């Protein structure tokens, strides 16, 4: 529900959580300085998602997954190409849905060119960082594809980017919040649904365990900001009872109603 306690029908959405890829790794590879916690290293899977928020009035795409090139370079397993998933969901580039970029890593903007006329929404800090010279430093370059960052710059140059700092009401019932930490301008989304407020945390929280055990992710631009983001999200979960959807946890679809037909059979979780 909205903070006023009443949600109009047009302010309520269905949230689709679309799993398009996966990989197997180890906790020492995904958590920052894992040995300091005194826990045994264990195998862990990492799933890859994009999200869609829609109702009868609007459709919003949140992130666009990794490209064929970006995924194969890193030996990721494709369950479905994201652009095929968009097609299967009836979402086509020519319909120009707004695209929210939670952050500009390769697995979140890899198919931005599928939406060549869409408005691209992201934080000012994220756009400034990834179109600046710091993106070329090894620790940051590892997580991006430069040709995909060029698509982001192209959207900016064409006047198709909408940037914000702090908070943005994208539409009634859809709120974007800047948290930083994982990247300079990482953002999360709050979405009103019939089942309650959903928090699409993207990579502000990769795994439920990350939040529960206070385990920062291995790739981080600002560690204090990441911790502050954990605290902010924990508060929303505890006090506002938001439904948390992390960015990469393989248990995510187990907690949702799973749907999907054809190439998306068993790969789509729904809320609302």
C-alpha positions in Angstrom: 0.0 0.0 0.0 1.0 3.6 -0.4 2.1 5.7 2.5 -1.3 7.3 2.5 -2.8 3.8 3.1 -4.8 3.7 -0.1 -3.7 2.6 -3.6 -5.7 3.3 -6.7 -6.0 0.4 -9.2 -3.6 2.2 -11.6 -1.0 2.5 -8.8 -0.8 -1.3 -8.4 1.3 -3.6 -10.4 2.3 -7.1 -11.2 6.0 -7.8 -10.8 7.7 -10.4 -13.0 11.0 -11.9 -11.9 12.6 -13.4 -15.0 15.5 -15.9 -14.5 17.6 -16.0 -17.7 21.0 -17.4 -16.6 23.0 -19.0 -13.9 26.4 -20.1 -12.8 28.1 -22.1 -10.0 30.8 -20.6 -7.9 32.1 -20.5 -4.3 31.3 -18.2 -1.4 35.0 -17.1 -1.3 34.4 -15.7 -4.8 31.2 -13.7 -4.0 31.7 -12.3 -0.5 34.3 -9.7 0.3 37.3 -11.1 2.3 35.3 -14.2 3.1 38.1 -15.9 5.2 37.7 -13.2 8.0 34.3 -14.6 8.9 35.8 -18.0 10.0 33.2 -19.9 7.9 34.1 -22.8 5.6 34.1 -22.0 1.9 31.2 -23.6 0.2 29.7 -24.0 -3.3 27.0 -21.5 -4.1 25.0 -20.8 -7.3 24.3 -17.4 -8.7 21.2 -16.8 -10.8 20.7 -13.9 -13.1 17.4 -12.0 -13.4 15.8 -9.0 -15.0 12.5 -7.6 -13.8 9.3 -6.3 -15.3 6.7 -4.1 -13.6 3.4 -3.8 -15.4 -0.3 -3.1 -15.2 -3.0 -2.2 -17.7 -1.6 1.4 -18.0 2.2 0.9 -18.2 5.1 -1.5 -18.5 8.5 -0.8 -17.0 11.6 -2.9 -17.7 14.1 -3.1 -14.9 17.6 -4.0 -16.3 18.2 -6.0 -19.5 20.5 -8.9 -18.5 23.8 -9.9 -20.0 24.4 -10.0 -23.7 25.4 -13.2 -25.6 29.0 -11.8 -25.8 29.1 -10.7 -22.2 27.8 -13.9 -20.8 29.9 -16.2 -22.9 33.1 -14.3 -22.1 32.5 -15.1 -18.4 31.3 -18.7 -19.0 27.7 -17.9 -17.8 25.0 -20.4 -18.5 22.1 -19.1 -20.6 18.7 -20.4 -19.8 17.1 -18.0 -22.4 18.5 -15.0 -24.2 17.1 -12.0 -22.5 15.9 -10.5 -25.8 14.0 -13.7 -26.5 12.5 -13.5 -23.0 11.3 -9.9 -23.7 9.7 -11.1 -26.9 8.0 -14.0 -25.1 6.6 -11.5 -22.6 5.2 -9.4 -25.5 7.7 -6.6 -24.7 9.2 -5.2 -28.0 11.6 -2.4 -28.5 9.3 -0.5 -30.8 6.8 -0.1 -27.9 9.4 2.0 -26.1 8.9 1.0 -22.5 10.9 3.0 -20.0 14.0 1.0 -18.9 15.3 1.4 -15.4 19.1 0.7 -15.1 19.7 -0.2 -11.4 23.4 -0.1 -12.2 25.6 -0.5 -15.3 27.4 -3.8 -14.8 27.4 -6.2 -17.8 24.7 -8.4 -16.5 22.3 -5.5 -16.1 22.7 -3.5 -19.3 23.7 -6.2 -21.8 20.7 -5.8 -24.1 20.0 -2.1 -23.8 20.2 -1.9 -27.6 17.0 -3.9 -27.8 15.2 -0.7 -26.6 16.8 1.9 -28.9 14.1 4.5 -28.4 13.2 4.0 -24.8 13.8 6.4 -22.0 16.6 5.1 -19.8 16.3 5.9 -16.1 19.2 5.8 -13.7 21.0 7.8 -11.0 23.0 10.8 -12.0 26.0 9.3 -10.1 25.8 6.0 -12.1 25.7 7.7 -15.5 28.5 10.1 -14.6 30.8 7.4 -13.3 30.4 4.9 -16.2 30.8 7.6 -18.8 33.9 8.9 -17.1 37.6 7.8 -17.2 37.4 5.8 -14.0 35.5 3.1 -15.8 38.8 2.0 -17.5 40.5 1.0 -14.2 40.9 -2.7 -13.9 38.8 -3.2 -10.8 35.8 -1.4 -12.4 36.4 -2.6 -16.0 36.2 -6.2 -14.9 32.4 -5.9 -14.4 31.4 -4.1 -17.6 31.5 -4.3 -21.4 32.6 -1.0 -22.9 30.4 -1.3 -26.0 27.4 -1.6 -23.7 28.5 1.5 -21.8 28.6 3.2 -25.2 24.9 2.3 -25.6 24.3 4.1 -22.3 26.3 7.2 -23.5 24.3 7.1 -26.8 21.0 7.2 -24.9 22.4 10.2 -23.0 23.5 12.0 -26.2 20.1 11.4 -27.7 18.4 12.9 -24.8 16.8 9.7 -23.7 18.3 9.4 -20.2 16.4 10.5 -17.1 18.6 10.9 -14.1 18.0 11.5 -10.5 19.7 11.7 -7.1 18.3 10.3 -3.9 14.7 9.5 -4.8 12.4 9.5 -7.8 8.7 8.7 -8.2 8.9 7.1 -11.7 5.1 6.6 -11.8 2.4 6.3 -9.2 3.3 3.3 -7.2 6.9 3.0 -8.5 9.6 4.7 -6.4 13.4 4.5 -7.1 15.8 5.0 -4.2 19.6 5.6 -4.6 21.7 3.5 -2.2 25.1 3.3 -3.8 27.7 0.8 -2.4 28.0 -1.9 -5.0 28.4 0.8 -7.7 28.5 4.6 -7.2 24.8 5.0 -8.1 23.2 1.7 -7.4 19.5 2.1 -7.0 16.6 -0.1 -5.8 12.8 0.1 -6.5 9.7 0.0 -4.3 6.7 -1.2 -6.2 3.0 -1.4 -5.0 1.4 -4.8 -5.7 -1.8 -6.4 -4.4 0.4 -8.5 -2.2 2.2 -5.6 -0.6 5.2 -3.4 -1.4 7.9 -5.2 -3.3 11.5 -4.1 -2.9 13.5 -5.0 -6.0 16.9 -4.7 -4.4 19.0 -5.6 -7.5 22.6 -5.8 -6.5 22.2 -3.7 -3.4 21.5 -7.2 -2.0 22.7 -10.1 -4.1 21.7 -12.9 -1.7 19.3 -13.2 1.3 22.3 -14.4 3.2 24.2 -11.3 2.3 21.7 -9.2 4.3 21.0 -11.7 7.1 24.7 -12.3 7.9 26.0 -8.8 7.0 28.3 -10.1 4.2 29.4 -7.5 1.7 29.6 -8.6 -1.9 33.1 -9.0 -3.4 32.8 -6.1 -5.8 32.1 -2.8 -4.1 32.8 0.8 -4.9 32.0 2.2 -1.5 31.9 -0.2 1.5 30.4 2.1 4.1 27.6 2.9 1.6 27.0 -0.8 1.0 26.7 -1.3 4.8 24.4 1.7 5.0 22.3 0.2 2.2 22.0 -3.0 4.2 20.8 -1.1 7.2 18.2 0.9 5.1 16.9 -2.3 3.5 16.7 -4.2 6.8 14.7 -1.3 8.2 12.2 -1.4 5.3 11.8 -5.2 5.7 11.3 -5.0 9.5 9.2 -1.9 9.8 7.4 -1.6 6.5 7.2 -5.4 5.8 8.4 -5.0 2.2 8.7 -8.1 0.1 12.5 -8.3 -0.6 13.6 -9.6 -4.0 17.5 -9.8 -4.1 19.5 -9.6 -7.3 21.0 -13.1 -7.7 19.7 -15.5 -5.0 18.8 -18.9 -6.5 16.1 -19.4 -3.9 14.1 -16.4 -5.3 11.7 -18.3 -7.6 11.1 -20.9 -4.9 9.4 -18.1 -2.8 7.2 -16.9 -5.7 4.4 -18.1 -7.9 6.3 -19.6 -10.9 4.8 -19.3 -14.4 6.1 -18.9 -17.9 5.4 -20.7 -21.2 7.5 -21.8 -24.1 11.1 -20.5 -23.7 10.1 -19.1 -20.3 8.6 -22.2 -18.8 9.5 -22.3 -15.1 11.6 -19.2 -15.3 9.2 -16.4 -14.3 8.2 -15.6 -10.8 5.2 -13.4 -10.3 3.9 -11.1 -7.5 0.6 -9.4 -7.7 
